Amino acid sequence: MYGPYAQPRSFKEHPVLEIFFEVLLILVCVGVLAFAGLTVKKLYQGQR
């Protein structure tokens, strides 16, 4: 295979970028979970 899609670029050339995106992904997951937790808490608060 030849062309621009023959060799997918790996993160081995940029380990700092890989770490950055992993941390970003973890932060997004934590934020979504925290938001979901607060939403459920508020939802059940309103039912009392």
PQR file with spaces between the fields and no chain letter, atoms N, CA, C, O and H, PARSE charges and radii, in Angstrom:
ATOM       1  N    MET     1       0.838   -1.194    0.000 -0.4000 1.5000
ATOM       2  CA   MET     1       0.000    0.000    0.000 -0.0000 2.0000
ATOM       3  C    MET     1       0.878    1.251    0.000  0.5500 1.7000
ATOM       4  O    MET     1       1.789    1.388    0.816 -0.5500 1.4000
ATOM       5  N    TYR     2       0.596    2.122   -0.895 -0.4000 1.5000
ATOM       6  CA   TYR     2       1.318    3.385   -0.938 -0.0000 2.0000
ATOM       7  C    TYR     2       0.321    4.516   -0.822  0.5500 1.7000
ATOM       8  O    TYR     2      -0.854    4.348   -1.150 -0.5500 1.4000
ATOM       9  H    TYR     2      -0.144    2.011   -1.558  0.4000 1.0000
ATOM      10  N    GLY     3       0.772    5.651   -0.365 -0.4000 1.5000
ATOM      11  CA   GLY     3      -0.112    6.802   -0.265 -0.0000 2.0000
ATOM      12  C    GLY     3      -0.071    7.382    1.136  0.5500 1.7000
ATOM      13  O    GLY     3       0.690    6.923    1.987 -0.5500 1.4000
ATOM      14  H    GLY     3       1.727    5.787   -0.099  0.4000 1.0000
ATOM      15  N    PRO     4      -0.881    8.377    1.366 -0.5600 1.5000
ATOM      16  CA   PRO     4      -0.830    9.066    2.672  0.2800 2.0000
ATOM      17  C    PRO     4      -1.342    8.204    3.824  0.5500 1.7000
ATOM      18  O    PRO     4      -1.048    8.487    4.986 -0.5500 1.4000
ATOM      19  N    TYR     5      -2.123    7.129    3.505 -0.4000 1.5000
ATOM      20  CA   TYR     5      -2.700    6.330    4.587 -0.0000 2.0000
ATOM      21  C    TYR     5      -1.991    4.988    4.751  0.5500 1.7000
ATOM      22  O    TYR     5      -2.484    4.109    5.458 -0.5500 1.4000
ATOM      23  H    TYR     5      -2.362    6.899    2.562  0.4000 1.0000
ATOM      24  N    ALA     6      -0.846    4.826    4.105 -0.4000 1.5000
ATOM      25  CA   ALA     6      -0.142    3.551    4.164 -0.0000 2.0000
ATOM      26  C    ALA     6       0.391    3.281    5.568  0.5500 1.7000
ATOM      27  O    ALA     6       0.176    2.196    6.109 -0.5500 1.4000
ATOM      28  H    ALA     6      -0.446    5.539    3.530  0.4000 1.0000
ATOM      29  N    GLN     7       1.071    4.234    6.156 -0.4000 1.5000
ATOM      30  CA   GLN     7       1.647    4.072    7.481 -0.0000 2.0000
ATOM      31  C    GLN     7       0.933    4.975    8.473  0.5500 1.7000
ATOM      32  O    GLN     7       1.123    6.191    8.432 -0.5500 1.4000
ATOM      33  H    GLN     7       1.245    5.115    5.717  0.4000 1.0000
ATOM      34  N    PRO     8       0.123    4.425    9.359 -0.5600 1.5000
ATOM      35  CA   PRO     8      -0.474    5.290   10.377  0.2800 2.0000
ATOM      36  C    PRO     8       0.603    5.815   11.322  0.5500 1.7000
ATOM      37  O    PRO     8       1.458    5.068   11.796 -0.5500 1.4000
ATOM      38  N    ARG     9       0.539    7.102   11.577 -0.4000 1.5000
ATOM      39  CA   ARG     9       1.548    7.692   12.457 -0.0000 2.0000
ATOM      40  C    ARG     9       1.303    7.226   13.883  0.5500 1.7000
ATOM      41  O    ARG     9       0.184    7.313   14.390 -0.5500 1.4000
ATOM      42  H    ARG     9      -0.156    7.709   11.192  0.4000 1.0000
ATOM      43  N    SER    10       2.341    6.736   14.520 -0.4000 1.5000
ATOM      44  CA   SER    10       2.206    6.278   15.899 -0.0000 2.0000
ATOM      45  C    SER    10       2.614    7.404   16.845  0.5500 1.7000
ATOM      46  O    SER    10       3.247    8.384   16.452 -0.5500 1.4000
ATOM      47  H    SER    10       3.250    6.665   14.109  0.4000 1.0000
ATOM      48  N    PHE    11       2.225    7.224   18.111 -0.4000 1.5000
ATOM      49  CA   PHE    11       2.572    8.234   19.110 -0.0000 2.0000
ATOM      50  C    PHE    11       3.993    8.062   19.626  0.5500 1.7000
ATOM      51  O    PHE    11       4.432    8.812   20.498 -0.5500 1.4000
ATOM      52  H    PHE    11       1.710    6.429   18.430  0.4000 1.0000
ATOM      53  N    LYS    12       4.716    7.079   19.092 -0.4000 1.5000
ATOM      54  CA   LYS    12       6.078    6.850   19.582 -0.0000 2.0000
ATOM      55  C    LYS    12       6.981    8.044   19.307  0.5500 1.7000
ATOM      56  O    LYS    12       7.963    8.254   20.019 -0.5500 1.4000
ATOM      57  H    LYS    12       4.360    6.470   18.384  0.4000 1.0000
ATOM      58  N    GLU    13       6.657    8.834   18.275 -0.4000 1.5000
ATOM      59  CA   GLU    13       7.463   10.019   17.980 -0.0000 2.0000
ATOM      60  C    GLU    13       7.132   11.148   18.953  0.5500 1.7000
ATOM      61  O    GLU    13       7.947   12.044   19.172 -0.5500 1.4000
ATOM      62  H    GLU    13       5.859    8.663   17.696  0.4000 1.0000
ATOM      63  N    HIS    14       5.916   11.101   19.543 -0.4000 1.5000
ATOM      64  CA   HIS    14       5.474   12.171   20.434 -0.0000 2.0000
ATOM      65  C    HIS    14       4.898   11.593   21.724  0.5500 1.7000
ATOM      66  O    HIS    14       3.684   11.627   21.923 -0.5500 1.4000
ATOM      67  H    HIS    14       5.254   10.374   19.365  0.4000 1.0000
ATOM      68  N    PRO    15       5.751   11.062   22.604 -0.5600 1.5000
ATOM      69  CA   PRO    15       5.211   10.484   23.850  0.2800 2.0000
ATOM      70  C    PRO    15       4.547   11.528   24.736  0.5500 1.7000
ATOM      71  O    PRO    15       3.642   11.198   25.503 -0.5500 1.4000
ATOM      72  N    VAL    16       4.983   12.794   24.643 -0.4000 1.5000
ATOM      73  CA   VAL    16       4.391   13.847   25.467 -0.0000 2.0000
ATOM      74  C    VAL    16       2.941   14.076   25.040  0.5500 1.7000
ATOM      75  O    VAL    16       2.066   14.277   25.882 -0.5500 1.4000
ATOM      76  H    VAL    16       5.718   13.062   24.020  0.4000 1.0000
ATOM      77  N    LEU    17       2.693   14.045   23.734 -0.4000 1.5000
ATOM      78  CA   LEU    17       1.327   14.210   23.233 -0.0000 2.0000
ATOM      79  C    LEU    17       0.444   13.070   23.702  0.5500 1.7000
ATOM      80  O    LEU    17      -0.712   13.285   24.065 -0.5500 1.4000
ATOM      81  H    LEU    17       3.404   13.881   23.050  0.4000 1.0000
ATOM      82  N    GLU    18       0.980   11.860   23.697 -0.4000 1.5000
ATOM      83  CA   GLU    18       0.191   10.709   24.140 -0.0000 2.0000
ATOM      84  C    GLU    18      -0.201   10.872   25.600  0.5500 1.7000
ATOM      85  O    GLU    18      -1.353   10.634   25.962 -0.5500 1.4000
ATOM      86  H    GLU    18       1.919   11.685   23.402  0.4000 1.0000
ATOM      87  N    ILE    19       0.747   11.277   26.445 -0.4000 1.5000
ATOM      88  CA   ILE    19       0.454   11.485   27.862 -0.0000 2.0000
ATOM      89  C    ILE    19      -0.580   12.593   28.027  0.5500 1.7000
ATOM      90  O    ILE    19      -1.501   12.469   28.835 -0.5500 1.4000
ATOM      91  H    ILE    19       1.683   11.470   26.150  0.4000 1.0000
ATOM      92  N    PHE    20      -0.431   13.682   27.260 -0.4000 1.5000
ATOM      93  CA   PHE    20      -1.363   14.801   27.344 -0.0000 2.0000
ATOM      94  C    PHE    20      -2.784   14.362   27.018  0.5500 1.7000
ATOM      95  O    PHE    20      -3.727   14.708   27.729 -0.5500 1.4000
ATOM      96  H    PHE    20       0.317   13.783   26.604  0.4000 1.0000
ATOM      97  N    PHE    21      -2.932   13.588   25.922 -0.4000 1.5000
ATOM      98  CA   PHE    21      -4.279   13.171   25.526 -0.0000 2.0000
ATOM      99  C    PHE    21      -4.863   12.148   26.493  0.5500 1.7000
ATOM     100  O    PHE    21      -6.075   12.124   26.707 -0.5500 1.4000
ATOM     101  H    PHE    21      -2.165   13.307   25.345  0.4000 1.0000
ATOM     102  N    GLU    22      -4.009   11.295   27.084 -0.4000 1.5000
ATOM     103  CA   GLU    22      -4.497   10.339   28.081 -0.0000 2.0000
ATOM     104  C    GLU    22      -5.026   11.091   29.299  0.5500 1.7000
ATOM     105  O    GLU    22      -6.097   10.769   29.815 -0.5500 1.4000
ATOM     106  H    GLU    22      -3.025   11.314   26.910  0.4000 1.0000
ATOM     107  N    VAL    23      -4.274   12.095   29.758 -0.4000 1.5000
ATOM     108  CA   VAL    23      -4.709   12.879   30.915 -0.0000 2.0000
ATOM     109  C    VAL    23      -5.989   13.638   30.590  0.5500 1.7000
ATOM     110  O    VAL    23      -6.897   13.721   31.417 -0.5500 1.4000
ATOM     111  H    VAL    23      -3.405   12.356   29.339  0.4000 1.0000
ATOM     112  N    LEU    24      -6.056   14.193   29.382 -0.4000 1.5000
ATOM     113  CA   LEU    24      -7.248   14.913   28.951 -0.0000 2.0000
ATOM     114  C    LEU    24      -8.466   13.987   28.941  0.5500 1.7000
ATOM     115  O    LEU    24      -9.549   14.376   29.380 -0.5500 1.4000
ATOM     116  H    LEU    24      -5.319   14.126   28.710  0.4000 1.0000
ATOM     117  N    LEU    25      -8.287   12.772   28.443 -0.4000 1.5000
ATOM     118  CA   LEU    25      -9.377   11.796   28.406 -0.0000 2.0000
ATOM     119  C    LEU    25      -9.843   11.450   29.818  0.5500 1.7000
ATOM     120  O    LEU    25     -11.044   11.360   30.074 -0.5500 1.4000
ATOM     121  H    LEU    25      -7.408   12.456   28.087  0.4000 1.0000
ATOM     122  N    ILE    26      -8.898   11.258   30.730 -0.4000 1.5000
ATOM     123  CA   ILE    26      -9.250   10.944   32.118 -0.0000 2.0000
ATOM     124  C    ILE    26     -10.007   12.106   32.744  0.5500 1.7000
ATOM     125  O    ILE    26     -11.000   11.892   33.439 -0.5500 1.4000
ATOM     126  H    ILE    26      -7.923   11.332   30.523  0.4000 1.0000
ATOM     127  N    LEU    27      -9.549   13.341   32.508 -0.4000 1.5000
ATOM     128  CA   LEU    27     -10.228   14.511   33.065 -0.0000 2.0000
ATOM     129  C    LEU    27     -11.646   14.640   32.528  0.5500 1.7000
ATOM     130  O    LEU    27     -12.563   14.981   33.276 -0.5500 1.4000
ATOM     131  H    LEU    27      -8.742   13.515   31.944  0.4000 1.0000
ATOM     132  N    VAL    28     -11.833   14.374   31.245 -0.4000 1.5000
ATOM     133  CA   VAL    28     -13.172   14.439   30.658 -0.0000 2.0000
ATOM     134  C    VAL    28     -14.073   13.389   31.300  0.5500 1.7000
ATOM     135  O    VAL    28     -15.225   13.675   31.628 -0.5500 1.4000
ATOM     136  H    VAL    28     -11.089   14.098   30.638  0.4000 1.0000
ATOM     137  N    CYS    29     -13.554   12.172   31.482 -0.4000 1.5000
ATOM     138  CA   CYS    29     -14.346   11.108   32.114 -0.0000 2.0000
ATOM     139  C    CYS    29     -14.727   11.488   33.535  0.5500 1.7000
ATOM     140  O    CYS    29     -15.875   11.299   33.937 -0.5500 1.4000
ATOM     141  H    CYS    29     -12.619   11.940   31.216  0.4000 1.0000
ATOM     142  N    VAL    30     -13.784   12.020   34.301 -0.4000 1.5000
ATOM     143  CA   VAL    30     -14.072   12.430   35.677 -0.0000 2.0000
ATOM     144  C    VAL    30     -15.107   13.542   35.684  0.5500 1.7000
ATOM     145  O    VAL    30     -16.016   13.535   36.514 -0.5500 1.4000
ATOM     146  H    VAL    30     -12.851   12.174   33.975  0.4000 1.0000
ATOM     147  N    GLY    31     -14.983   14.495   34.771 -0.4000 1.5000
ATOM     148  CA   GLY    31     -15.948   15.589   34.701 -0.0000 2.0000
ATOM     149  C    GLY    31     -17.344   15.107   34.371  0.5500 1.7000
ATOM     150  O    GLY    31     -18.319   15.563   34.968 -0.5500 1.4000
ATOM     151  H    GLY    31     -14.245   14.501   34.097  0.4000 1.0000
ATOM     152  N    VAL    32     -17.449   14.178   33.415 -0.4000 1.5000
ATOM     153  CA   VAL    32     -18.766   13.645   33.040 -0.0000 2.0000
ATOM     154  C    VAL    32     -19.377   12.881   34.211  0.5500 1.7000
ATOM     155  O    VAL    32     -20.568   13.022   34.486 -0.5500 1.4000
ATOM     156  H    VAL    32     -16.657   13.807   32.930  0.4000 1.0000
ATOM     157  N    LEU    33     -18.579   12.082   34.895 -0.4000 1.5000
ATOM     158  CA   LEU    33     -19.090   11.331   36.042 -0.0000 2.0000
ATOM     159  C    LEU    33     -19.534   12.264   37.162  0.5500 1.7000
ATOM     160  O    LEU    33     -20.569   12.032   37.787 -0.5500 1.4000
ATOM     161  H    LEU    33     -17.611   11.968   34.671  0.4000 1.0000
ATOM     162  N    ALA    34     -18.760   13.319   37.423 -0.4000 1.5000
ATOM     163  CA   ALA    34     -19.132   14.280   38.461 -0.0000 2.0000
ATOM     164  C    ALA    34     -20.426   14.994   38.095  0.5500 1.7000
ATOM     165  O    ALA    34     -21.287   15.194   38.951 -0.5500 1.4000
ATOM     166  H    ALA    34     -17.919   13.508   36.916  0.4000 1.0000
ATOM     167  N    PHE    35     -20.569   15.377   36.837 -0.4000 1.5000
ATOM     168  CA   PHE    35     -21.784   16.049   36.381 -0.0000 2.0000
ATOM     169  C    PHE    35     -22.989   15.125   36.503  0.5500 1.7000
ATOM     170  O    PHE    35     -24.064   15.548   36.928 -0.5500 1.4000
ATOM     171  H    PHE    35     -19.870   15.214   36.142  0.4000 1.0000
ATOM     172  N    ALA    36     -22.803   13.856   36.127 -0.4000 1.5000
ATOM     173  CA   ALA    36     -23.894   12.884   36.231 -0.0000 2.0000
ATOM     174  C    ALA    36     -24.277   12.681   37.693  0.5500 1.7000
ATOM     175  O    ALA    36     -25.460   12.593   38.019 -0.5500 1.4000
ATOM     176  H    ALA    36     -21.929   13.512   35.782  0.4000 1.0000
ATOM     177  N    GLY    37     -23.282   12.607   38.573 -0.4000 1.5000
ATOM     178  CA   GLY    37     -23.561   12.439   39.997 -0.0000 2.0000
ATOM     179  C    GLY    37     -24.343   13.613   40.561  0.5500 1.7000
ATOM     180  O    GLY    37     -25.311   13.424   41.297 -0.5500 1.4000
ATOM     181  H    GLY    37     -22.320   12.679   38.308  0.4000 1.0000
ATOM     182  N    LEU    38     -23.925   14.822   40.219 -0.4000 1.5000
ATOM     183  CA   LEU    38     -24.640   16.008   40.703 -0.0000 2.0000
ATOM     184  C    LEU    38     -26.061   16.059   40.149  0.5500 1.7000
ATOM     185  O    LEU    38     -26.994   16.445   40.853 -0.5500 1.4000
ATOM     186  H    LEU    38     -23.139   14.975   39.620  0.4000 1.0000
ATOM     187  N    THR    39     -26.220   15.671   38.898 -0.4000 1.5000
ATOM     188  CA   THR    39     -27.554   15.683   38.283 -0.0000 2.0000
ATOM     189  C    THR    39     -28.480   14.706   38.990  0.5500 1.7000
ATOM     190  O    THR    39     -29.627   15.041   39.286 -0.5500 1.4000
ATOM     191  H    THR    39     -25.462   15.358   38.326  0.4000 1.0000
ATOM     192  N    VAL    40     -27.989   13.500   39.262 -0.4000 1.5000
ATOM     193  CA   VAL    40     -28.810   12.505   39.961 -0.0000 2.0000
ATOM     194  C    VAL    40     -29.136   12.992   41.367  0.5500 1.7000
ATOM     195  O    VAL    40     -30.260   12.826   41.842 -0.5500 1.4000
ATOM     196  H    VAL    40     -27.057   13.228   39.022  0.4000 1.0000
ATOM     197  N    LYS    41     -28.157   13.590   42.027 -0.4000 1.5000
ATOM     198  CA   LYS    41     -28.380   14.113   43.382 -0.0000 2.0000
ATOM     199  C    LYS    41     -29.483   15.171   43.374  0.5500 1.7000
ATOM     200  O    LYS    41     -30.395   15.126   44.201 -0.5500 1.4000
ATOM     201  H    LYS    41     -27.245   13.725   41.641  0.4000 1.0000
ATOM     202  N    LYS    42     -29.402   16.110   42.452 -0.4000 1.5000
ATOM     203  CA   LYS    42     -30.415   17.168   42.348 -0.0000 2.0000
ATOM     204  C    LYS    42     -31.777   16.564   42.002  0.5500 1.7000
ATOM     205  O    LYS    42     -32.805   17.014   42.509 -0.5500 1.4000
ATOM     206  H    LYS    42     -28.662   16.146   41.780  0.4000 1.0000
ATOM     207  N    LEU    43     -31.783   15.559   41.148 -0.4000 1.5000
ATOM     208  CA   LEU    43     -33.028   14.929   40.727 -0.0000 2.0000
ATOM     209  C    LEU    43     -33.740   14.302   41.927  0.5500 1.7000
ATOM     210  O    LEU    43     -34.947   14.471   42.100 -0.5500 1.4000
ATOM     211  H    LEU    43     -30.948   15.194   40.736  0.4000 1.0000
ATOM     212  N    TYR    44     -32.977   13.573   42.756 -0.4000 1.5000
ATOM     213  CA   TYR    44     -33.598   12.941   43.908 -0.0000 2.0000
ATOM     214  C    TYR    44     -33.906   13.940   45.014  0.5500 1.7000
ATOM     215  O    TYR    44     -34.789   13.694   45.835 -0.5500 1.4000
ATOM     216  H    TYR    44     -31.997   13.436   42.615  0.4000 1.0000
ATOM     217  N    GLN    45     -33.197   15.061   45.050 -0.4000 1.5000
ATOM     218  CA   GLN    45     -33.511   16.111   46.022 -0.0000 2.0000
ATOM     219  C    GLN    45     -34.895   16.678   45.748  0.5500 1.7000
ATOM     220  O    GLN    45     -35.643   16.969   46.681 -0.5500 1.4000
ATOM     221  H    GLN    45     -32.480   15.261   44.382  0.4000 1.0000
ATOM     222  N    GLY    46     -35.240   16.837   44.472 -0.4000 1.5000
ATOM     223  CA   GLY    46     -36.501   17.425   44.111 -0.0000 2.0000
ATOM     224  C    GLY    46     -37.689   16.520   44.381  0.5500 1.7000
ATOM     225  O    GLY    46     -38.831   16.981   44.397 -0.5500 1.4000
ATOM     226  H    GLY    46     -34.632   16.601   43.714  0.4000 1.0000
ATOM     227  N    GLN    47     -37.426   15.220   44.596 -0.4000 1.5000
ATOM     228  CA   GLN    47     -38.540   14.289   44.814 -0.0000 2.0000
ATOM     229  C    GLN    47     -38.950   14.225   46.270  0.5500 1.7000
ATOM     230  O    GLN    47     -40.007   13.678   46.583 -0.5500 1.4000
ATOM     231  H    GLN    47     -36.499   14.847   44.583  0.4000 1.0000
ATOM     232  N    ARG    48     -38.146   14.767   47.166 -0.4000 1.5000
ATOM     233  CA   ARG    48     -38.500   14.724   48.587 -0.0000 2.0000
ATOM     234  C    ARG    48     -39.461   15.807   48.966  0.5500 1.7000
ATOM     235  O    ARG    48     -39.854   15.904   50.128 -0.5500 1.4000
ATOM     236  H    ARG    48     -37.287   15.212   46.911  0.4000 1.0000
